[in-house]
């Protein structure tokens, strides 16, 4: 046969069962190790899907790390079952608005700002300093599921300053700050600011020790006693890494706020962290910074035993020097900015979410699933916004938008929508009706032919309307019909829609697996042996695996016997020039493409050449995306129908 067709699908693993068994064991181990308990089986299934997606992202990153393309390594940790959106809104609580929108709060509600740091003159700074080796840093702590990183950052630098003043190290109480500094603009587990906490400690004439006011990780009633105090605080000039270096070297641990909103930060394991997407202005997490060796409050199971090595002198990477301060007697922080308008943001998000569900007729099994889907929607919305910011700056060549897949994890999307099974061809060979191997002929480009600069088979009437495969991995079937529809148009002069359901139900003997996946070449072989394929109107699409009913229908064939005798032509792998000849001279060809980093096949319907080179953007027909109607194609069909041997009123 002289064409391929439209497809976007993922390779089905032959050992899926054993892989899933191993994967479930892995998830069970994670739950035991980190004492995970979920509300229901529905949540358990969702968490497993999230874990799988995070595992895949980490594996892809670490492949780049092994090749020397990344400076740091990732690993799964206690946050492996959380969406990044959940993680940010649960763990990160640095609230920049407390300082920059309201001013710092005194005990009487008056604005009170810290002194500006002035680096000591005539001082030669050491090449490196590690305050842990000097005894000024307490053990790594764990903030739990409370956005109290601002409190840990405060105590971290104050513990260092107290050590330098008294000569001994004592652990201070973060719970004291959570419970008692609300009058200074902090909001406990909902976020806060280190400078506000320093002001509270000054006015309160001290802060409790950890042993007398232990950490609970919840908002509780204030019950303070004094353990260590400060006389004020100092702000390091914003964005000045040299001044920050001087402050750390000469005064001790400094509280800093950085952008920790990326999944790479969440799963950091070792190495020097540098992510080009990390912002120097959108800080959302407070940490303890020991000279760009940053002390976090996410327990010793995160990072390098609780620490992260953050790239220094890389244009204020992640905003390390944007919100740095220390107390005059000082503390350490790394947390995520909590939006002051969080409530209004959630209201807007819920409205968007309800509109999305109505538009796409979404229904979920329970309220638990609804909440999870909304979180996934929010995370996808954030990713799209970040990408489109880069697009607006000219850093990306394409734009993204939310669509009906906005409530799906990438992992779910791939395993639901994509069904191209390359193993059917390359491992098992093409299947004949008797199970024998049968491969297509290799395409040879015509000689001595001048190709046009561009061609669009839609304009020639060879491409049917966009279709929708639904939640069935039948893209291989749509790819098959897409190319065959074009070939028939060129032969007969009119366009007709062919039945994907016919292929889903009836070509299993040729190596295809219906909604689980298949391959176009196997489908072409089935059509050849079957001496035809049903039309769409006589065998309509259902999007499920059904019983084959090809022979129960009227014997109306679109593909005539001589088409069945035509051999399949295949373009060599990774050869764009033969593909160009194929597209320009013959018909819309089917091809296997990379869609969202997974194998898939699509129908190439047009191509444009600029100055003799292939343009980056090709028109590709995808059966899972709706586009404009093709009135022009219908008009062409009606003009041609009197010349056709087959008349179909619904085409």
N, C-alpha and C positions, 0 to 999 in steps of 0.2 A: 504494500500500500504506500501511496506517495505522501503521507502526512502523519504528523503526530498531533497531540491535542493539549487541552488546558488542565494544569494540575498544580496543587500546592500541598505537599504531604510529607510526613516524617517516616523514616525507615523503622519498620517494626522489628523489634528484637526477637530473634528466634528463641532466646532463652528467657523470655519475659517472666515466666513463672518463678524460676529459680532466682532471678534478679529481685523480684518483688519480695520473695521470702527473706533474702538477705537484707533487703532494705527495711522491711518491717522489724527485723531483729535489731538493726541499727537504731531505728527510732525508739524501740522499746528500751534499749540501753541508754539512750539520751534521757528518756523519761525517768529511768531509775537513778541515773547519775545526778541529775539536777532536780530530782523530786518533783517532777511535773505531774499535775493532776488537772484534768479537763472536766467541764461541766457535763458533757454528753459525748456519745459516739460521733455525732455530727462534728463537734469541735475537734475531736481526736482525728477524724479524717482530714479536716481542713489543716490542722497543724502538721500532719504528715506531708501534705502537698506543699506547704510552705517550706518545710524542712528540705524536701526534695529540690525545690527551686533554689534555695540558698546553697545547697550542696553542689548543684550544677554550676552556679555562678562562681563559687569558690574554686572548683576544679578548673574552670576556664581561666581564671586569674592566675592560679598557681602554675598552669602550663606556660603562661607568659613569664612568670617569675623564673621557672626552670630554664627558659631560653635567654634569660638576662634582660628581658624587656620590662620588668618591674623591679623596684628596689625593695619590696617588702612582700611577705607571705601572709596568706589568710588561713584561718581554720574555723571549723564549726565549734561553737561554744554554747553557753547556756541560752543565748539569744537566737539559736538556729531555727526555732519554731515560730519566730515573730516576724511579721511584716516590718519593713523599715519604717513605715508610717506609724505602726504601733510602738515600735522601739523609741522613736523620736519623742512621741507624746507621752511615753511612760517614764523613760530614763532621764531625759534631759530637761533641766529646769532653770537654766540661766536666763533671767528676765531682764534684758537690756533696757526695756521701757521704764523700769523702776528708776533708773538713773537719768536717762536722756530725755524722758518725756515729763516726769514729775519732779525731778530734782531729788537729791538725797534728803531723807527725813530725819529731823532731830526729834528729841523727846517731846517737843512742843509742836511738831509738825512743820517747823521751819526748814528751809533749804540749807543744806550744809555740805559743801564739797571738800574733797581731800586736797592736800598740798600737791603741787606738781614736783615730780622727781627731778632733781638736778644731779647729774653724775659728778662724783668727786673729781676734782682737778689734780693733775700731776700724779696720777695713779696708773701704773702699768697693770692691765688686767691679765690674769693667767689664761693660758690657751684653753684650759678646761677646768671645770669644777664640778664635783658631785657631793652634794650635801649629805647624802646617805652615808658616805664614808666618814663624815665628820660627826655622825650621830645625831643629826638635826631632823631626821625624817622618821615618822612612826610607820608601823606596819600598814600594808594595804588593807583598806576597809571595803565594806560592801553596802551600798546604799539601798539595795533591794529594789522593789517596784515603787519607788518614791522619787519624784523629781527634785531631790534635795542635794544635787551635786554642788550647788552654790554654798551650802553649809559645810560640806566636806572640803571645798576649796578654801573657805574661810579658816577652818580649824587647821588645815595643813600648813598654811604660811604662818599662822599665829603660833603653832607648835614650834616651828623653826625659829621664830624670833624669840620666843620664851626660852628656848634652849640656848641661844646666843647670849641672852641676858643673865640666865641663872646657872647655866652649865649642866643642867639635867633636862631630860626629855620626858614630857608627860602628854598623854593622849587627852584631847579636849572633846567636849560634848557637842555633837551636831544636833542631837535632839533638843538641847537647850535652845539653839537658834531656830529650829523648826517651830517650836511651841511658843516662843516668847518674843520674836522680832517682827510680828505682823504690823505693829504700829509704825514700823520703820519702812514699810513698803514691801516686805517679803510675804510670801504666800505658802509657806510650808512645803508640802509635797507638790504643790502646783507651780513652784518656781520662786526665784529670788535673785538677789544681787549681793556680791561679796561686800561692796562698799557700804550698803545698808546694814549688813551684819556687823561690820567693823564699828559703825556708828552706834549700834545697839550695845556692843560690848563696852565701848567707851562710856556711854551714859550709864550703863548698868554697873560700871566699875568692876567688870570682870565677866568670865564665862565659866561654867561648871566643868569639872573633869569628867572624862568618859565613865569612870567607875561609879561616880555619884549620880550621874544622870545618863544612864545607858541608852543606846540607840534602839528605837522601836520601828522606824520606817513608816509611821503614820502621823497625822496631825493630832496632837494631844493638848491637854491643859498645861499651862506654864507652871513650873515648880522650881524656880532657879535658885542656885547658890553660887558664889564666886569661886573660880579656880585659877584663872589667869586673866589679865586685863590688857588694854592698849590705851594709848593716849591720842589716837587719831589714825589716819591712814594717808598713804601717798599714792597718787596715780602716775604711772609711767606714761610719758607722751605717746599718744595714739599712733600705732603703726611703726614706731621707731625700734627696730630690733637691736640696734647698738646700745640704746639706752636700757632696754630690757636686759641685755647681756651685762651691762654695768651694774644694774640693780641686783641681779641674781648673784653675780660674783662678789659684790661688796656688802650686801645686806642679808642675803639668804633666800630661801624659797619664796616665790612670788605667785600670787593668785592670777590665773589667766583664764580667758574664755576663748574657745575655739569652735569652729564649725565641725561638729561631729555627726552630721546628718546623713552621711553616706554609708552604704552597706559595707564598703571597704573598711571604714573605721570600726563599724560594729563587729566585724570578724577579723580585725587585725591580730596577727600572731607574732611576727618578728620582722626585723629589718627596719630600714629608715622609711617612714611613711611619707609618701608624696602622691597626692591625687590631684590631677589638673583641674578637676571639678570642685575642689575644696575652696570655699569662699573666704576672702579676707575681710568681708563686711557682715556676712550672715552667721554670726557665732551663736551657737545654741547649747554649748556644754561647757561647764567649768571644771578645771582640773588643777592638780598640783604640778607646777612646772619646775623641775630641777634641771635647769639649763638645757632646755629642749629635750631633756629626759623628763617626760611628763607623768606625774603620778595620778592615776585615775582612782575611782571609787566603785569599780565594778567587780571586785574580788580578784584573787590571784589567778583564777581560771581564764581571765581575759588578758590578751596581749602577752608581753614578756613578764609574766608573774605580776600582772597588775599595772605595768608601765608601758608607755609607747615612746618610741624614738621619732620625734617629729622633725621634718626637714627644716633646717635653719638657713637664714639668708636666701630664701627663695621667694622674695617679694611678699614678706609677711604671710607665709603660707598658713592657710586655715585661720587667719586672723590672730595668730599667736600673740602679737604685740598690740592688738587693737583695744583690749580691755584689761590691761594688766595693772595690778595694785598690790600693796602690801601694808600691813599695820605697823604703826610705830610701837612696837614692842614685840606678826603679819601672817597670811594663809594661802593655801593652794587650791585651785579649782579647775574642773573641766566638765561643763554641762551644756545642754541645748537651750536656746532661747525659747521661753514660753511666751506665746503671743498674749498681750494684755487683753486683746479682743477675742480670746479663745471661744467664749460663749457665742459671740456673734458669728464667728467663723464656722462653728459647728452648725448653727442655724442655717447658714447659707449652704453648707455642704449637704445637710439633710434635705433641703429644698431641691438642690440639684439631683440628689440621689433619687428622690421620689419622682422627679421629672424623667430621669433616665429609666426607671422601672416602668413607668407608664408608656414611654415612647417605644421601648423594646419588648413590652409585654412580659416582663420578668416576674416569675413567681418562685418562691423558695420554700423549702420544706418546713422551716421553723424560724422563729425570731433570732435564734442563735446564728443560723446561716445568713439571715438578712444582715445582721451586724457585721459578720465576716466579709460578706460581699461588699458592703459599704466601705470597709477598711481597704479592701483590695482596690475598689474604685478610686478612693482617695490617693492611694499610692501610685496608681497608674496616672492619675491626673497630675500629680507632682512631677513624675518622670517626663510626661509630655510637655509640661510647662518649662522644665529645665532644658529639654531639647530645643524647644521653639525659641527660647532666649538665644541659644547658640545660632539658630537659623536666622533670627533677626540681625545678628551681628555678622552674618555671612560666613559662619564657621561650619554650617551644615548646608547641604544642597537640597534638602527636602524638609517638609513640614509634617507634623503629626497632629492628630485630633482624636478625641474620644469617639468610640463607636460601640456597637452592640457587644463587643468583647471586653469592654472596660471593666467588667466585674469578674474577669477570669485571670487567674495566675498564668504566667507564661507557660509554666509546666502543664497546666490543664489545657491551655489552648493547643499546644503542640500535640498532646496525646488525644485530643478530641477532634480537632479539625484536620490534622495532617495524616495522610495515609499512603504516601508514595513508598512502596516497598521494593527498594533496589535489589534486595536479596533474591527476589523472584527471578530476576534476569541474570545477575552476575554470579550467583552461587548455584542456582538450580537449573539455569538455562530456560529458554522459552518453552512453554508447554504446548504440544499439539493435542488433538482430540484423543490420541492414543498414549499421551504422556511422553512422547518423544521430543527431543530437543529440536527447536526450529528457530533459527535466527534470521533477521532481516538482512537485506543487501546493504552494503555500505554506499552512502550517497557520494556520487562523483559530480562535481560542479561542471556545468556545460562549458565547453571551450569557446574561445573567440566571441564572447558575449560581453557587451558593455552594459553594466548594471546602472540603473538610475540612482540618483543621490538619495532618494527616499521613496518609500511605498507604505501605504496604509490600506490593508485589506478591508477594513471597515467601510471605507469610502467606495470600495468596489462591490459592496454588498455581500461579502463572503463570511461575515461574522454575525452570529445570532445575538439576541439580547443577553445581558448578564443574568446568570442564574444564581441560585443559593443552595449550597450543599447541606445547610442546616448543621446539626451536631452529629454528622456522620463523616468518617474519614474516607470519603468517596471521591476525593479530588482527582484521583487517577481516572475515574470514569468520565468526569467532566472534561478532563484534558483529552481523552480519547474522542468523545463526541465533538468537541470543539474543532479539532483538526479535520475530522471526517466530514463535518458539516461544510467546511470550506472546500474540501475536495469535491464533494457532491455539487456544490454551487458552480464550481468551475466546469464540471462535466455537463450538468443539466440546465444551468442557467437560472436556477431559482434556489432560494434558501429554505431549508426546513429544519426544525429542531428535532434532534434525535434523543433516544431514551437512555439516560444514565442508569435508571432503575433496572432496565433489561440487563445491563452489564453487572450491576451489583448482585442481582439475584442468580444469574445464569453462568457466570464465567469462572466459578470456583475450580472446576476441573482443569483450568488453564493456569492455576497458580495464584489467582486473586482471592481475596478474603473479605469481600463486601465492604462494610463500614470499618473494618479493622485495617484495611490497606490493600493495595494492589499495584499493578503496573500497566502502562498503556500498551506496551508491545504484546503482553499476554491478551489484552482485550482485543487488539487488532487480529490476533490469531483466532480468537473465538469467533469474531465477526466473519472472518474468511471461511472457517469451517462450517459456520452456521448459515452461510450464504445470505447474510443480511443482519440488520438490527432494526428493532421496532422504532417507530416514531414516538415523540414525546406524548402526543395526545392519545395514542393507543396503549401506552405503557407508562403512565405518569409517575413522576418522582415521589417517593415516600420518605426517603432518608433513613430507612431501617433495612436490615437484612430480611428479605421476604422469600417466599417460595417461587421458584422459576415458573412462569406461566407463558413463556414465549410461544409454545406450540398450541396453546389454547386460544390464541388470538387469530384474527383474520391474517392471511398471509400477505399483508401489504408490506413490501420491502422498499426501503430507500436505497440500500446498497445492492446493486444487481450482481449476478454471478461473476461477470468479468472483473468487477472490482475485487471480489474475493480472490481471484487468481493473480491479482497484482501483488508483487512482492513489497514488503515493508522496506523503506529506505531509511538508513540511520546515518546521522552526521557524527563524525568522529568526536571523541571526548576532547573538550578544551580547544576546539577548532572554530573560531568565530568566522573566518572567511567563508568556509563551506556553508555555515549557517546563514550568512549574509546572502550567498547565492540562492540557497534554498528558499529564503523568505522573499527575495525580490523576483525570482523567476517562477516559482511554483505556487505556493499557497501558504497560509499561516501555519508554521510548523509548531509541533509540540516540543517542549524542552524541559529538562530538569533544572530548577533554579535553587538559589539559596534564599529562603524566606525566613527572617528572624533567626538566622543561624541554624536552620534545619533544612534538610533536603526537601524539595518540592518541585512540581512541574507545572508549567503555565503554557498558555498559547501566546506566542509572539505575533502580534497583529500588525505592527508597523515598525519602521526603522528610519532614522534620519541620519544622514552623513554630512558632517560639516568639514569642509576643506579636506575631504578624503579620509577623515577619521570617523570612527563610530562615535556618535554622541552618547553621553552617559545615560540619558533618559530614553528608554524604549517603552513603547506602549504595550503593556502586558495585560491580557485578559485574565481576571481572577474571578472564580465563581462564588466567592464568599463576600464580595463587595458589590453593592448596588450602584449603578451609574445612571446617566441620562437615558431616556428611551430612544429607540432607533427608528423614528418615523420614516426616515429616508430609506431604510432597508425594507420596510414594509411596502412603501410606494414602489420600489424597484421590483419587489416580488409580484405585486399586482400587474405591473407592466409585462412581466415575463410569463405569467401563469398560463396565458393562452397558448404559449409555445411549449408548455411542459407536458410531459406524459402523465404526471401525477398531480392532481389538484387537491388541495387541502385548505378548507375554509378557515381553519383556526391559525394558520401560520402567519 
